[in-house]
Amino acid sequence: MSPTTLPAGLEHGHVTFLGAGPGDPGLLTLRAVEALANADVLVAEHDVLDVVRTHARSSVAVVNTQTGPTPDPQPGASTPPPTLVDGTSKSAEVPAVRDAAHLVMEAARGGRRVVRAVSGDPGLDAYAAEEMLACAAAGVPFEVVPGVATAVGVPAYAGVPLRDAQGADVRFVDARTASDRCWTEVGASDGTVVVSTTLDSVAAAAGELVSAGRKPDTPMTVTVAGTTTRQRTWTATLGTIAQTLKQAKVLPSPEGGRPVIAVVGERSAPAQRDQLAWFESKPLFGWKVLVPRTKEQAASLSDQLRSYGAVPHEVPTIAVEPPRTPQQMERAVKGLVTGRYEWIAFTSVNAVKAVREKFEEYGLDARAFAGIKVAAVGEQTANALIAFGVKPDLVPSGEQSAAGLLEDWPPYDPVFDPIDRVFLPRADIATETLVAGLIELGWEVDDVTAYRTVRASPPPAETREAIKGGGFDAVLFTSSSTVRNLVGIAGKPHNVTVIACIGPATAKTAEEHGLRVDVMAPEPSVHKLAEALADFGMKRRAASLAAGDAVTRPSERRPGARRRRAT
């Protein structure tokens, strides 16, 4: 049994030093996810918490700390104290002991499983080793879960291999602590040098290498925010990197203290990187995409957008509320148990959720569906039923809509169907298409309002300004109501924003609101809509490259965008 799976108790309190990788949450190891799922206390810096927290239990106690001074601290600046955040995200100042190592040991001595998460790999963290020694001296058991080292992961995402068939040496240098002897050794070498530094110190590091013997025309790549969708890479030489960053209007900048990974050597040559830059060449890389759906509905769509390199921003346009008069829903659910229905048809995830909540209210579970045929429209609706323990008997073979469901729905047959009634839980604003079609097929329908849809509250002012000011690269409209409600609560998207619609009806509504529709899904599916947007982005990128232009995002076309981004 591994330490991460030991039961909690005084004798089993221990610490897991965990490498969170360079920034992409997908680079967490399976062992790291296991340790996080079993943690009672999570100790990490803010940026690392963003990567690891989703894998921890909701009840985990979180300590947001800082293991050392920030790069280039201002004179007289003090290290911020750690902040303890409980399971309900309420912050409280940590009393008395403010040292991370002591906080970790104190929690472990209380019999709790503590995860100490650090960026990259614990073996390369400047403070993790000290904390491990402190645990060892105090008799606190610990383990180490390695992570992807930043100096290795970032070049891989930037399309810069550190070694090839020639097998040249690879040297790793931290410019902030490198001695003159270190610079002399790497300068005399002809191997690949990976330098950890800050954006405004890159030129100084390049100068050190040239002074130590490296040729000024040696290729160099510099990557900031590596492995994240904010990643940006510049290719230059040791002698031209300062001018390259200046021409790109990256420096001077207040953000000059941001950490970067620089790779020096022939393997960072531009011609090779152009072929190997797989991450930054994703079709929607860095695009900020507005997803006007509820968080539950948007989850799988947002994951798909991330796989294309986009940064999804979920903004609910519709809020779901219980029906004003619940008696009709209560009678229908009781009818399920007493055998009133032959079929139940779900047309949305919200309908599944409404029935499930009513089941739980009455102490029922999926067994209450025994003997009842279940129909579902859409993959997400079907998945919601499966998660409830119910496998749909009927899903449209073609179009995922009420019309598509009717095409496959069998007509009522008094010989084979002992009951002629269908339970249809749905929204208060749903169309009558399905009801009319079922009646035409000979079925009696209990058309029940399971939930109400109302316009959501407006998003924060910052989001509203981004929508109207062109801060988003694209917006996905999945229904006519999302168009009307988004414009109603946040305003009309800027004309540089790419408008993608799920179908002709939604596109027509968008055009009626003065929007130019750029993308339409080949079929009414949110996943096909995301695919269509990715295809649009890929063609747009290819056109820019063919014309010899820089690849930019739609939001960079708005007036003043380049100037604001550079400041």
ABEGO torsion letter per residue (X at the ends): XBAAABBBEAAABBBBBBBAEAGBAAABBAAAAAAAAABABBBBBAAAAAAAAAABBAABBBBBBBABBBBGBBBGBBBBBBBBBBAAGBBBBBBGBABAAAAAAAAAAAGBBBBBBBBEBAAABAAAAAAAAAAAAAGBBBBBBBBBBAAAAAAAAAGBBABBAAGBBBBBBBAAABBAAAAAAAAABABBBBBBBBAAAAAAAAAAAAAAGBBAABBBBBBBGBGBAABBBBBBBAAAAAAAAAAAGAOBBAAAABBBBBBBEAAABAAAAAAABAAAABAABGBBBBBBBBAAAAAAAAAAAAAAGBBBBBBBABBBBBBABAAAAAAAAAAAAAGABABBBBABAAAAAAAAAAAAAAGBBAAAABGBBBBBBEAAAAAAAAAAGBBBABBBABBBBAAAAAAABBBBBAAABABABBBBBBBAABBAAAAAAAAAAGBBBBBBBABBBBBBBBBBAAAAAAAAAGABABBBBABAAAAAAAAAAAEBBBAABBBBBABAAAAAAAAAAGBBBABBBABBBAAAAAAAAAAAAAAAAAAAAAAGBBBBBAAAABBGAAAAAAX
